[in-house]
Amino acid sequence: MQFKQIVGQHDVKQRLLNSVKENRVSHAQLFLGPEGSGSLALAVAYAQYVSCENRLADDSCGECASCRKYQKLAHPDLHFSYPFFAKHKDDTALTFIEQWRAALLANPYLSLDIWRGYLEAENKQANINIAECHQVIKKLSLKPFESAYKILIMWLPEFLDKEGNALLKIIEEPQPNTLFLLVAQNQDQILNTILSRTQLVKIPPPGYEEVKSFLISAHHQTEHAAGEIAYLSNGNLTEALNMLQQDDNGYHQQFVQWLRLCVTNKGQEVIGFTDGLAKLGRENQKNFLRYGISFIREICLIVSGAGNLVKLPPAELETAEKMAKLITARMAEAIGDELEKAHYHVERNANPKILFLDVSLQLIKILYFKTFPTGAQYIPT
C-alpha cells in the first residue's frame, strides 16, 4: 500500500512523511478516524514507507524487495492484530491471517461487517483475546528480521478488554526499532491505560470532492452518479464502495416522487410505490433512506436560512429549494425522525412491505394532514 493509493488525507500524509524524514517516529501511535476514512490503509502505507529501501520524497518506491512484500502483506517484519471470532480459546490472529490478507487486499477500506463476511462468524462476538495479547508480546520481543523496524498494526483496539493491560509494558518499553500502530474508530472505547501511552494521529473523513473524483477516476462513474454516491456516503469510503455494488443509485428521483405522492395523499399510488421499495433489496433500501435523511437535512438548512451550507448538486438543490417553500422546519424534523426509525428497522430485517407502507402513512399525516406524532419534541413552525 502506497500513500498515492489512498484518497485525500494530504495533511495527514505529509505529517507522517515528515516524522520519518526528521527522525521523529514515535514507537506507539494511534491512528484515529471514522469508518471509511482510510486510517487502516494509512497505517499500512506508513509502515511500508518506514521499511522502504529506496524512499522517495512523498512515498515508498513500490519496487524494492521490502515494498513488494508489503504489497502482498507478507513482509516478515509486518504483523497484524485484529478482532476475530474465536472457535477455540487458543485462537489468535495468525489463525485467520490468510482471510485477513484476502480481505485487506480486496478492500483497504475494510469494516467489521466486511471482515465478518470472510469468517465463519455465526453469532459470535468479535474480540482480541488474551491468547492474542500473549502472541503480540512474543512477536514484538524479537528483533527485526529484514527491515530496520519491526511493525505491528492493531486494527480496532476497542475490542481489547481488560486483557489489553497485558500489553502495557511492551507498548511503554518496546524493543529497539519496534513500532506499534493502533488503528481505531472510537477513542472512548479504548482502554485509558493504552490510550495514554500512544501518540494520537487524527484522521478526518475525506471531502465530498475527493470522494467524487475517486469514484470517477478509479471506478468510471458518471459525474452525476459519483456526486450522488459521494453526497450519500458523507465521507465514508467503505459505504461509497458498497454503494457501487448496488443495482441502482438514482435515489433522488425516487425519494422526491415518494414525497409528492404523500403530500397529495394519492393512496393507491402510494401503495404501488411502497411495493416497489419493498423489492429494492435491503442494502438499496438502507441507501434510499439514508439519502432521504440527508436530503431532508439539506431542506432544513434552506428553511433555517443556512442555504450556503447545502452540498447538493445543482439539479437536486433546485428541487430542495422548491420543496423548502412547502415544508416547514417542524415538518422536516418529523419526516427525518420517521426516516431514521425506518432505517433502524430495515437494518433489523423488518418486513419491508409493511414498514414502507407504515412510513408512507406517517408522511401523509405530516405533509397532507399536517398532524405530528405526539410525545416527540419538535421545534415550532
C-alpha positions as CSV (number, residue, x, y, z in Angstrom):
1,M,0.0,0.0,0.0
2,Q,1.4,3.4,-1.0
3,F,0.2,6.8,0.0
4,K,-0.8,7.7,-3.5
5,Q,-3.4,4.9,-3.5
6,I,-5.2,6.5,-0.6
7,V,-8.0,9.0,-1.2
8,G,-7.3,12.5,0.1
9,Q,-5.6,12.9,3.5
10,H,-2.9,15.2,2.2
11,D,-2.2,16.8,5.5
12,V,-2.0,13.5,7.4
13,K,0.3,12.0,4.8
14,Q,2.6,15.0,5.0
15,R,2.8,14.7,8.8
16,L,3.6,11.0,8.6
17,L,6.3,11.7,5.9
18,N,7.9,14.4,7.9
19,S,8.0,12.2,11.0
20,V,10.3,9.8,9.1
21,K,12.4,12.4,7.4
22,E,13.0,14.3,10.6
23,N,13.6,11.0,12.6
24,R,10.7,11.7,14.9
25,V,9.0,8.3,14.5
26,S,7.0,7.6,17.7
27,H,7.2,3.9,18.8
28,A,3.4,3.8,19.7
29,Q,0.9,5.7,17.6
30,L,-2.9,5.8,17.4
31,F,-4.5,6.4,14.0
32,L,-7.9,7.6,15.0
33,G,-10.5,8.1,12.3
34,P,-14.1,7.2,11.5
35,E,-15.1,4.2,9.4
36,G,-14.2,4.7,5.7
37,S,-11.6,7.4,6.4
38,G,-8.7,5.2,5.3
39,S,-7.0,5.0,8.7
40,L,-6.0,1.4,8.2
41,A,-4.7,2.0,4.7
42,L,-2.7,4.9,6.0
43,A,-1.1,2.8,8.7
44,V,-0.1,0.2,6.2
45,A,1.3,2.8,3.8
46,Y,3.2,4.4,6.7
47,A,4.7,1.1,7.7
48,Q,5.7,0.4,4.1
49,Y,7.3,3.8,3.8
50,V,9.3,3.3,7.0
51,S,10.5,0.0,5.8
52,C,11.2,1.0,2.1
53,E,14.8,0.6,0.9
54,N,14.6,3.4,-1.6
55,R,12.2,6.0,-0.2
56,L,11.0,8.8,-2.4
57,A,10.2,12.3,-1.2
58,D,6.5,11.7,-1.0
59,D,6.0,7.9,-1.0
60,S,7.6,4.5,-0.8
61,C,9.3,3.3,-4.1
62,G,6.9,0.4,-4.6
63,E,9.6,-1.6,-6.3
64,C,12.2,-2.7,-3.7
65,A,12.1,-6.1,-2.1
66,S,10.5,-4.7,1.0
67,C,7.8,-2.9,-0.9
68,R,6.9,-6.0,-3.0
69,K,6.5,-8.0,0.2
70,Y,4.4,-5.2,1.8
71,Q,2.1,-5.1,-1.3
72,K,1.3,-8.8,-0.5
73,L,1.1,-8.1,3.2
74,A,3.7,-10.8,3.7
75,H,6.7,-9.0,5.0
76,P,8.4,-10.9,7.8
77,D,8.6,-7.8,10.0
78,L,5.0,-6.7,9.4
79,H,2.5,-8.2,11.9
80,F,-1.2,-7.6,12.3
81,S,-3.6,-7.9,15.2
82,Y,-7.4,-7.6,14.8
83,P,-10.7,-8.7,16.2
84,F,-11.8,-12.2,15.3
85,F,-14.4,-14.7,16.1
86,A,-12.6,-17.4,18.1
87,K,-13.6,-21.0,17.8
88,H,-11.1,-22.2,20.4
89,K,-9.6,-20.3,23.4
90,D,-6.1,-20.7,21.8
91,D,-7.1,-19.0,18.5
92,T,-5.1,-15.9,17.6
93,A,-4.9,-13.5,14.7
94,L,-2.5,-15.9,13.0
95,T,-5.2,-18.5,12.8
96,F,-7.1,-16.2,10.4
97,I,-4.1,-14.5,8.6
98,E,-5.0,-15.8,5.1
99,Q,-8.5,-14.5,5.4
100,W,-7.2,-11.2,6.7
101,R,-4.8,-10.7,3.8
102,A,-7.5,-11.5,1.3
103,A,-9.9,-9.1,2.9
104,L,-7.5,-6.2,3.2
105,L,-6.0,-6.6,-0.3
106,A,-9.5,-6.7,-1.7
107,N,-10.7,-3.6,0.2
108,P,-8.2,-1.3,2.1
109,Y,-11.3,0.5,3.5
110,L,-12.3,-2.6,5.5
111,S,-15.1,-2.6,8.0
112,L,-16.0,-5.1,10.7
113,D,-19.1,-6.2,8.8
114,I,-17.0,-6.9,5.7
115,W,-14.4,-8.7,7.8
116,R,-17.1,-10.8,9.4
117,G,-18.1,-12.0,5.9
118,Y,-14.6,-13.6,5.5
119,L,-15.1,-15.7,8.6
120,E,-17.5,-18.2,9.9
121,A,-18.7,-15.7,12.5
122,E,-22.2,-17.1,13.1
123,N,-23.5,-15.2,16.2
124,K,-20.1,-14.9,17.9
125,Q,-18.8,-11.6,19.3
126,A,-15.6,-10.3,17.9
127,N,-12.8,-9.7,20.3
128,I,-9.0,-9.6,20.8
129,N,-8.4,-12.3,23.4
130,I,-5.7,-12.9,26.0
131,A,-4.1,-15.5,23.7
132,E,-3.7,-12.9,21.0
133,C,-2.2,-10.4,23.6
134,H,0.5,-13.0,24.5
135,Q,1.1,-13.6,20.8
136,V,1.7,-9.9,20.3
137,I,4.2,-9.8,23.2
138,K,6.0,-12.7,21.7
139,K,6.2,-11.2,18.2
140,L,7.4,-7.8,19.4
141,S,10.0,-9.3,21.8
142,L,12.1,-10.4,18.7
143,K,14.5,-8.3,16.7
144,P,13.6,-7.2,13.2
145,F,14.3,-9.9,10.6
146,E,15.0,-7.9,7.4
147,S,14.0,-4.2,7.9
148,A,15.2,-1.5,10.2
149,Y,11.8,-1.7,12.0
150,K,9.5,-4.5,13.3
151,I,6.0,-3.2,13.0
152,L,2.7,-4.4,14.5
153,I,-0.6,-2.9,13.2
154,M,-3.5,-3.5,15.6
155,W,-6.9,-2.8,14.0
156,L,-9.8,-1.8,16.3
157,P,-8.1,-1.9,19.7
158,E,-11.6,-1.1,21.0
159,F,-12.1,-4.8,21.1
160,L,-9.4,-5.3,23.7
161,D,-11.0,-5.9,27.1
162,K,-9.1,-5.7,30.4
163,E,-6.7,-8.4,28.9
164,G,-5.2,-5.4,26.9
165,N,-3.4,-4.4,30.1
166,A,-1.0,-7.3,29.4
167,L,0.3,-5.2,26.5
168,L,1.2,-2.1,28.6
169,K,4.8,-3.0,29.2
170,I,5.6,-3.9,25.6
171,I,4.0,-0.6,24.5
172,E,5.8,1.5,27.0
173,E,9.2,-0.2,26.8
174,P,9.4,-1.9,23.4
175,Q,12.4,-3.5,21.9
176,P,14.6,-1.0,19.9
177,N,13.2,-0.2,16.4
178,T,9.7,-1.5,17.2
179,L,6.6,0.3,16.0
180,F,3.2,-0.3,17.5
181,L,0.4,1.3,15.3
182,L,-3.1,1.2,16.6
183,V,-6.0,1.9,14.2
184,A,-9.2,2.9,16.0
185,Q,-12.6,4.4,15.3
186,N,-13.9,5.3,18.8
187,Q,-11.4,6.8,21.3
188,D,-13.8,6.4,24.2
189,Q,-13.9,2.6,23.9
190,I,-10.1,2.2,24.1
191,L,-8.5,1.3,27.5
192,N,-7.2,4.6,29.1
193,T,-4.0,2.8,30.1
194,I,-3.3,2.1,26.4
195,L,-4.5,5.4,25.2
196,S,-2.2,7.4,27.5
197,R,0.8,5.6,26.0
198,T,0.3,6.4,22.4
199,Q,0.8,9.5,20.2
200,L,-2.5,10.5,18.5
201,V,-2.8,10.9,14.7
202,K,-6.3,12.2,13.9
203,I,-7.7,11.2,10.5
204,P,-10.7,13.1,9.2
205,P,-13.1,11.7,6.6
206,P,-12.2,12.6,3.0
207,G,-14.1,15.5,1.5
208,Y,-17.0,15.4,-1.0
209,E,-14.9,16.4,-4.0
210,E,-12.2,13.9,-3.1
211,V,-14.6,11.0,-2.9
212,K,-16.4,12.2,-6.1
213,S,-13.1,12.4,-8.1
214,F,-12.0,9.0,-6.8
215,L,-15.3,7.4,-8.0
216,I,-15.0,9.0,-11.4
217,S,-11.3,8.2,-12.0
218,A,-10.9,4.8,-10.3
219,H,-14.4,3.4,-10.8
220,H,-15.5,5.1,-14.0
221,Q,-18.7,6.6,-12.6
222,T,-20.5,9.4,-14.3
223,E,-20.2,12.8,-12.7
224,H,-23.9,12.6,-11.6
225,A,-23.6,9.1,-10.1
226,A,-20.3,9.9,-8.4
227,G,-21.7,13.1,-7.0
228,E,-24.8,11.3,-5.6
229,I,-22.7,8.5,-4.0
230,A,-20.2,11.0,-2.6
231,Y,-23.0,13.0,-1.1
232,L,-24.8,10.0,0.3
233,S,-21.7,8.3,1.8
234,N,-20.8,11.5,3.7
235,G,-17.0,10.9,3.5
236,N,-17.3,7.1,4.3
237,L,-15.4,5.3,1.5
238,T,-16.5,2.0,2.9
239,E,-20.1,3.0,2.3
240,A,-19.3,4.6,-1.1
241,L,-17.6,1.4,-2.4
242,N,-20.5,-0.7,-1.1
243,M,-23.0,1.5,-3.0
244,L,-21.2,0.8,-6.2
245,Q,-22.2,-2.9,-5.8
246,Q,-25.9,-2.0,-5.6
247,D,-28.2,-2.2,-8.6
248,D,-29.2,1.5,-8.8
249,N,-28.2,4.7,-7.2
250,G,-30.9,7.0,-8.6
251,Y,-32.4,7.7,-5.2
252,H,-33.2,11.4,-5.7
253,Q,-36.0,10.9,-8.2
254,Q,-37.4,8.0,-6.2
255,F,-37.4,10.0,-3.0
256,V,-38.9,13.1,-4.5
257,Q,-41.6,11.1,-6.1
258,W,-42.4,9.5,-2.8
259,L,-42.8,12.9,-1.1
260,R,-45.0,14.1,-3.9
261,L,-47.3,11.1,-3.6
262,C,-47.5,11.6,0.2
263,V,-48.1,15.4,0.0
264,T,-51.0,14.9,-2.4
265,N,-52.4,11.8,-0.5
266,K,-52.6,9.6,-3.6
267,G,-53.4,6.4,-1.6
268,Q,-53.5,3.8,-4.3
269,E,-50.3,5.1,-6.0
270,V,-48.6,5.3,-2.6
271,I,-49.3,1.5,-2.1
272,G,-47.9,0.7,-5.5
273,F,-44.8,2.8,-4.9
274,T,-44.1,1.2,-1.5
275,D,-44.4,-2.3,-3.1
276,G,-41.6,-1.2,-5.4
277,L,-39.5,0.0,-2.5
278,A,-40.0,-3.4,-0.8
279,K,-38.4,-5.1,-3.8
280,L,-35.2,-3.0,-3.8
281,G,-33.3,-5.3,-1.5
282,R,-32.0,-4.5,2.0
283,E,-28.9,-2.5,1.1
284,N,-30.6,-0.4,-1.5
285,Q,-33.4,0.3,1.0
286,K,-30.9,1.5,3.5
287,N,-29.2,3.7,1.0
288,F,-32.5,5.1,-0.2
289,L,-33.5,6.0,3.4
290,R,-30.0,7.4,4.1
291,Y,-30.4,9.6,1.0
292,G,-33.8,10.8,2.2
293,I,-32.4,11.6,5.6
294,S,-29.6,13.6,4.1
295,F,-31.9,15.4,1.6
296,I,-34.4,16.4,4.3
297,R,-31.4,17.7,6.4
298,E,-30.4,20.0,3.5
299,I,-34.0,21.2,3.2
300,C,-33.8,22.1,7.0
301,L,-30.7,24.2,6.3
302,I,-32.5,26.1,3.5
303,V,-35.6,26.7,5.6
304,S,-33.5,27.9,8.5
305,G,-31.6,30.4,6.2
306,A,-28.4,28.4,6.0
307,G,-28.6,27.6,2.3
308,N,-24.9,28.5,1.8
309,L,-24.1,25.3,3.7
310,V,-26.0,23.0,1.4
311,K,-23.9,20.5,-0.6
312,L,-26.4,19.2,-3.1
313,P,-25.7,19.0,-6.9
314,P,-27.4,21.9,-8.8
315,A,-30.4,20.0,-10.1
316,E,-31.1,18.5,-6.7
317,L,-30.5,21.9,-5.0
318,E,-33.2,23.4,-7.2
319,T,-35.7,20.7,-6.1
320,A,-34.8,21.2,-2.5
321,E,-35.3,24.9,-2.7
322,K,-38.8,24.4,-4.2
323,M,-39.7,21.9,-1.5
324,A,-38.4,24.2,1.2
325,K,-41.3,26.6,0.3
326,L,-43.8,23.8,1.1
327,I,-42.2,22.1,4.0
328,T,-41.8,23.8,7.4
329,A,-38.9,23.1,9.8
330,R,-41.3,21.2,12.0
331,M,-42.4,19.0,9.1
332,A,-38.8,18.4,8.0
333,E,-37.8,17.3,11.6
334,A,-40.8,15.0,11.9
335,I,-40.1,13.4,8.4
336,G,-36.4,13.0,9.3
337,D,-37.4,11.2,12.5
338,E,-39.6,8.8,10.7
339,L,-36.9,8.0,8.1
340,E,-34.3,7.4,10.9
341,K,-36.7,5.0,12.6
342,A,-37.3,3.2,9.3
343,H,-33.6,2.9,8.6
344,Y,-33.2,1.4,12.1
345,H,-35.9,-1.2,11.4
346,V,-34.6,-2.1,7.9
347,E,-31.2,-2.9,9.5
348,R,-33.0,-5.3,11.8
349,N,-34.8,-7.1,9.0
350,A,-38.3,-5.7,9.4
351,N,-40.9,-6.7,6.8
352,P,-40.2,-4.1,4.1
353,K,-43.7,-4.0,2.6
354,I,-45.3,-3.3,6.0
355,L,-42.6,-1.0,7.0
356,F,-42.6,1.3,3.9
357,L,-46.4,1.4,3.9
358,D,-46.4,2.5,7.6
359,V,-43.8,5.2,6.9
360,S,-45.8,6.4,3.9
361,L,-48.9,6.8,6.1
362,Q,-46.8,8.7,8.7
363,L,-45.6,11.0,5.9
364,I,-49.1,11.6,4.6
365,K,-50.2,12.6,8.2
366,I,-47.3,15.1,8.4
367,L,-47.4,16.5,4.8
368,Y,-51.1,16.3,3.9
369,F,-53.0,16.5,7.2
370,K,-50.3,18.5,9.0
371,T,-50.5,16.4,12.1
372,F,-47.5,15.3,14.1
373,P,-46.6,12.4,16.3
374,T,-47.4,13.0,20.0
375,G,-44.7,12.9,22.6
376,A,-41.9,14.0,20.3
377,Q,-40.2,17.3,20.8
378,Y,-40.3,19.3,17.5
379,I,-39.3,22.9,17.1
380,P,-42.2,25.4,16.4
381,T,-43.4,26.0,12.9
